[in-house]
Amino acid sequence: MRLRLRGIEKSFGATRALAGVDLEARAGEVLALIGENGAGKSTLMKVISGAHAPDAGTMELDGQPFTPREPRASSDAGVAMIYQELTLAPHLNVEENLVLGREPSRWGLVNRRERRERVRKALDMVSHPHLPLDVPVRALSVAQQQIVEIARACASGARVVILDEPTSSLGRHDVDILFGIIARLAEQGVALIYISHFLEECRAVAKRYLVLRDGKSVGSGELAQIDNTGIIRLMVGREVTELYPQAPRTLGEPVIAVSGLDGPRGKPRGVSFQVRKGEIFGIAGLIGSGRTEILRSVFGLDHAAAGTVTVSGRRLALGAPGRSLDAGLGLLSENRKEEGLLLNRDLADNLTLSRLGVLAKGGFVSRSKQLGVANDLMKRLDVRAKSATQAVGTLSGGNQQKIAFGRLLHQEADVFLLDEPTRGIDVGAKAVLYRQMLDMARQGKAVVMVSSYLPELLGMCDTIGVMCRGELVAVRPRREWDEHSLLTAALGRDSDAPDETNN
Amino acid sequence: MSEKPTHRPSWLHRYPLLGPMFGLMFVLLLFEGMIYRHSGMNFLSPETIGLIITQTTVVATGTLGMTMVIVAGGIDLSAGSVVAMTGVIAAVMLKHGYSSWLAVAVAILAGGLVGAINGTIIARFKMMPFIVTLGAMSTMRGFAQMFGDNQKVNYNLGRVEGVNALMNNPYSLHAAGATPWWQAGDTGLSLPAIIPDWLFGILKHFMSPDSAHPGDLSVPLWMPPVGVLILIVLTIIMSFVLNRSVFGRHIFALGSNEDTARLCGLRTRTLKVLVYTLSGMFIGLAGIFALSRLNQGDVTVGMGLELDIITAVVIGGASLNGGVGSIWGAIIGALTMTSLHSGSVQMGWQSYIQGIIIGIVIVLAAGVDKIRSRGLKG
């Protein structure tokens, strides 16, 4: 047994990210790690790589206790990570990247001969001995860069290689090359852990599987002995809870109609849908399927390449967020820290920024009015803060999200475009946001919610559409969906024939 | 991620002006002590303080614009060159007999034009403000030399006439035997031309050092030149604009997080152009003040001035990452810099010692900024 994890647990405040994970990876074998978004895969990776220390549980590497305190310790011990985003230095050439941080040297000078030798050996391991060594890696294709990344793991003497969604940016042909490299690494006695949503890929590359759900390992075994329905059942396996408030609503006429929308970088493609007054419309799909890009193109943060967006009968100018906002659209960004909030400004500024004009007379903002509005919204959203004048960055994630949502309320948006509104926040804050979404819908607003968390979509939405590889493939009333069918549709297969392979 | 609010704002965070204020007091008292021991003279005399304030005016006027630019997340390295260029333009106009008012207006507009060009390039082509204004720094110095024919530009105005009256203290001149300025034929931009008679009457009363002879102006006494009064008024206005106007709040949002600003529907491009344009106009006014102090156009004036201005803004509590800054803080920062300079001169220190001290002050000020922003969750 190369790598063995027993009862790994990890919590962040009230959020329990890992609640008991057992994992065994054998030398010369590929293990597929499968789980929905938010099942705890990335946290588990961070624990193995030493970025997070586990709260409980043990790890062993080749029979020895393995307790990396930092990422460097983990990679020195022979555990290498290949992330979705490449981590190469774009301006350095291939050779320099391969030994970066581990340059063979004497008296502080690089030993060029030894470096060349190590690099050759690593490129042999990944069967690409002819990769140009003196080319800056930014000049290489994404697929080649990924090969460099894997070769770097080999050059550092990795015994365990973990690949996180490695095919997400590769074409069909490159995927085959990657699988070849993975098979060759396994032959040479490396233990590999392959993380992916795509079950077909897992079957093509791995022998054994481990399914994570809600931070727990819920099933493992040989892939040959389980069908896709069985795996999906393991991934889903839970009931919709009472977290989601319900109230009768009547749906009115359409408020927003999107037709033939093409995003700027080919994502999304030809998306059409409409949302009626009082309706909560959910968009499901895997990360990277183009869900976020729909909202950004509709709102104008991305300049859509084609298509129309009509709000209350008026056609919207594309690529003009200011005008979208005037037309009644409001967007909650999925990335509250980098895009959603002014972290170093106070709560009042953040809540009122998109509509300061109503608090101003002759161009000057009335601070007392601003604070009054802020305090009202904070009470309404149950924001736990000392005062409206403290910086948003000092609040907890859940309260930050309430502030970002509160801005849409102050703006008096007619259409709420919510991108992952409850990601990474505690249950209490989630309940507040669900209640607000329902209240808005009851007041005749339209709500569009993108989420990776299927129970929340099923619990809140009237209609759910599924994105798969850039296209909105199915839009149906909620009662026609369940987690199983949503997941199968998102994985790119028709929900009526879940066992047929379809790539 | 816990729900319990753990926020405890530091006093530096709650009262951001206290830090710079404390720094200025510290510098003034330090020099007072040292100079008294050194020569038995007082550093904190009305004359020195008056001199410090007058000497600060050019930098302080520049900070009114630069604070805005830095709060918006930008930087303007062309300020020093624009001060030279606008001063030279005004001097050339005066030389050819145009009125002081027109020269001032053209200089301010020229500064605004440079700012508008910088801002447009930065906003339209998404270029780094550092690079764009670095280019403008060289270009505008070149234009200054071109307009001034690469030499000093002299024009025919007395020291208390027209533009020159803005920054020169009429009382000391009077003591030196010059014609009393309120009797001079062309009072130009001097005090009585700008403020109403009744206010002038009150001021005259307070100018007297001798309560037995109120209104007697025959004794030299410090009284701020008109330029300083203009600066004070503009500071009050700009502080209000930046802190309370919709435009000002949008500037803070833009510098704090441009993505959020777009998300909230702000016209970020237009905003950037406006910020640089307005800032350029203040730089143009600073050029006029510099001209008024020198009484001649000088193509070499303002070398490195942009760094003094930026330093003052940073000492005043601004962050070069944008989103944080204060007009009053920047003015205090500018006063601190001049006090250091003035104190060093009175101590008889070499200029390199000033350089060393100012360098240390910059790093200390940035350190205070670091402490202040602690406690923000990234």
Interface residues (C-beta under 8 A of the other chain):
Chain A: F12 G13 A14 T15 L301 P321 G322 R323 S324 L325 D326 L331 S333 K337 E338 E339 G340 L341 L342 L343 N344 R345 D349 L353 S354 L356 G357 A360 G363 F364 V365 R367 R384 A385 K386 Q390 A391 G393 T394 L395 S396 G397 G398 N399 R407 G424 I425 D426 G428 A429
Chain B: M1 S2 E3 K4 P5 T6 H7 P9 H13 F240 R244 S245 V246 F247 R249 H250 F252 A253 S256 N257 D259 T260 A261 R262 L263 C264 G265 L266 R267 G323 V324 S373 G375 L376 K377 G378
